[in-house]
Amino acid sequence: MYILETSAKTLPQLESDIKSKINFEEDTKLVLEFRKNEQLFILDDIKNLEDGMAIKILIKTRERELLDACQKGHIETVKLLLTDERVDVNVQDKHERTPFYIACENGHIEIAELLLNEKRLSIRKKTNKGETALDIAKTNNHSEIMKLIKEVDTGNLLNDY
C-alpha cells in the first residue's frame, strides 16, 4: 500500500502522477481509495478529490490475485492465473504462506490438486512459523489434501506422518 499526495485535477493527470512515483507492472490493477469525513470511497471520478488529498493506492499483482483466489476458493481464477508463466506460484504473503499452503489451510481440495499438478510448485516451502502445507492440512484435519500431498511427495516430507 502506498500513500500518494497529488494535486491532479483529471484522471489522466492522476495516472501520470502515480506512474511517475510508483514502479509497477503495466497490467497491475490499481484500486484508488480515499477518505472524506471518515467515510471510505473508491476513486472512480477525479471530481471527488480535493487539493492535496492523500490517496491510498492498492497495487494488486497477479501473485496477490493468486493468493486471494486460493484463500477464497475461486478455482476459475486460479486456473486462469496458472496459465500465465509470469505468475510466481510459490509467492509468499507476509506470513510466508504460499498459495498452495493457503488452499490446504482452507480445505480447497480442487485448488490444492490444481497446484500440485503445476510443475513450478514447491510443496516444501515453510511459513514464518516453520509450517508446511502438509502441516496445516494435518492441523485442520484435511485428510483428502494430506492424501494428495502423499501421492506426489517424492522425498521425506511425510516421514513424520
TALINRA-V282852 format. One record per residue. N is the residue number from 1. PHI is phi in whole degrees, 0 to 359 (none if undefined). NEAR is the number of other C-alpha atoms within 10 Angstrom. D_FIRST is the distance of its C-alpha to the first C-alpha in whole Angstrom. Layout:
n->[N & N]
phi->[PHI & PHI]
near->[NEAR & NEAR]
d_first->[D_FIRST & D_FIRST]
This chain:
n->[1 & 2 & 3 & 4 & 5 & 6 & 7 & 8 & 9 & 10 & 11 & 12 & 13 & 14 & 15 & 16 & 17 & 18 & 19 & 20 & 21 & 22 & 23 & 24 & 25 & 26 & 27 & 28 & 29 & 30 & 31 & 32 & 33 & 34 & 35 & 36 & 37 & 38 & 39 & 40 & 41 & 42 & 43 & 44 & 45 & 46 & 47 & 48 & 49 & 50 & 51 & 52 & 53 & 54 & 55 & 56 & 57 & 58 & 59 & 60 & 61 & 62 & 63 & 64 & 65 & 66 & 67 & 68 & 69 & 70 & 71 & 72 & 73 & 74 & 75 & 76 & 77 & 78 & 79 & 80 & 81 & 82 & 83 & 84 & 85 & 86 & 87 & 88 & 89 & 90 & 91 & 92 & 93 & 94 & 95 & 96 & 97 & 98 & 99 & 100 & 101 & 102 & 103 & 104 & 105 & 106 & 107 & 108 & 109 & 110 & 111 & 112 & 113 & 114 & 115 & 116 & 117 & 118 & 119 & 120 & 121 & 122 & 123 & 124 & 125 & 126 & 127 & 128 & 129 & 130 & 131 & 132 & 133 & 134 & 135 & 136 & 137 & 138 & 139 & 140 & 141 & 142 & 143 & 144 & 145 & 146 & 147 & 148 & 149 & 150 & 151 & 152 & 153 & 154 & 155 & 156 & 157 & 158 & 159 & 160 & 161]
phi->[none & 240 & 250 & 230 & 273 & 218 & 242 & 299 & 249 & 224 & 298 & 299 & 295 & 297 & 300 & 296 & 299 & 297 & 296 & 283 & 251 & 230 & 267 & 211 & 296 & 304 & 261 & 293 & 279 & 248 & 242 & 259 & 237 & 213 & 247 & 220 & 52 & 65 & 252 & 272 & 235 & 270 & 282 & 236 & 210 & 298 & 295 & 285 & 276 & 242 & 307 & 74 & 289 & 283 & 241 & 273 & 242 & 264 & 263 & 253 & 275 & 301 & 296 & 296 & 298 & 295 & 301 & 296 & 296 & 292 & 293 & 268 & 78 & 273 & 297 & 295 & 294 & 299 & 304 & 298 & 293 & 290 & 283 & 264 & 297 & 284 & 284 & 279 & 287 & 254 & 302 & 239 & 278 & 295 & 260 & 64 & 272 & 270 & 304 & 297 & 302 & 297 & 298 & 294 & 300 & 265 & 72 & 276 & 297 & 295 & 290 & 302 & 296 & 303 & 294 & 296 & 276 & 276 & 297 & 276 & 287 & 248 & 281 & 263 & 300 & 248 & 281 & 292 & 262 & 81 & 267 & 259 & 299 & 297 & 302 & 288 & 297 & 292 & 304 & 266 & 57 & 264 & 296 & 294 & 291 & 301 & 297 & 300 & 297 & 299 & 293 & 258 & 289 & 250 & 245 & 258 & 302 & 266 & 301 & 273 & 245]
near->[8 & 12 & 11 & 16 & 14 & 17 & 15 & 19 & 14 & 13 & 14 & 11 & 14 & 15 & 12 & 12 & 16 & 19 & 12 & 9 & 9 & 12 & 8 & 14 & 10 & 7 & 9 & 12 & 15 & 15 & 14 & 14 & 15 & 18 & 15 & 11 & 5 & 7 & 7 & 10 & 12 & 13 & 18 & 11 & 9 & 14 & 10 & 13 & 19 & 13 & 10 & 11 & 16 & 17 & 19 & 19 & 19 & 15 & 17 & 15 & 16 & 19 & 20 & 17 & 17 & 27 & 24 & 17 & 21 & 27 & 20 & 13 & 19 & 15 & 17 & 11 & 14 & 21 & 15 & 10 & 19 & 18 & 10 & 11 & 9 & 10 & 17 & 18 & 24 & 21 & 17 & 21 & 15 & 8 & 10 & 17 & 23 & 28 & 30 & 31 & 29 & 25 & 28 & 30 & 25 & 17 & 22 & 20 & 19 & 15 & 24 & 26 & 16 & 14 & 23 & 19 & 11 & 13 & 8 & 14 & 17 & 14 & 19 & 15 & 19 & 19 & 17 & 13 & 9 & 9 & 15 & 21 & 26 & 27 & 19 & 19 & 23 & 17 & 11 & 13 & 13 & 18 & 15 & 14 & 23 & 20 & 13 & 15 & 21 & 15 & 10 & 11 & 14 & 9 & 9 & 7 & 15 & 13 & 6 & 5 & 9]
d_first->[0 & 4 & 7 & 10 & 13 & 16 & 19 & 19 & 22 & 22 & 20 & 21 & 20 & 17 & 16 & 18 & 16 & 13 & 15 & 16 & 13 & 11 & 13 & 12 & 15 & 17 & 17 & 13 & 13 & 10 & 10 & 10 & 11 & 13 & 15 & 18 & 21 & 19 & 18 & 15 & 16 & 14 & 15 & 18 & 20 & 20 & 23 & 21 & 19 & 21 & 21 & 18 & 16 & 12 & 10 & 7 & 6 & 5 & 7 & 9 & 12 & 15 & 15 & 12 & 15 & 18 & 16 & 16 & 19 & 21 & 20 & 21 & 24 & 24 & 26 & 26 & 23 & 23 & 27 & 25 & 22 & 25 & 27 & 24 & 25 & 22 & 20 & 20 & 22 & 21 & 18 & 17 & 14 & 13 & 17 & 18 & 19 & 20 & 20 & 24 & 24 & 22 & 24 & 27 & 25 & 26 & 29 & 28 & 31 & 31 & 28 & 29 & 32 & 30 & 28 & 31 & 32 & 30 & 31 & 28 & 27 & 28 & 29 & 29 & 25 & 25 & 22 & 21 & 24 & 27 & 27 & 28 & 27 & 31 & 31 & 28 & 31 & 34 & 32 & 31 & 35 & 34 & 37 & 37 & 33 & 35 & 38 & 36 & 35 & 38 & 39 & 37 & 37 & 39 & 39 & 39 & 36 & 38 & 41 & 40 & 40]
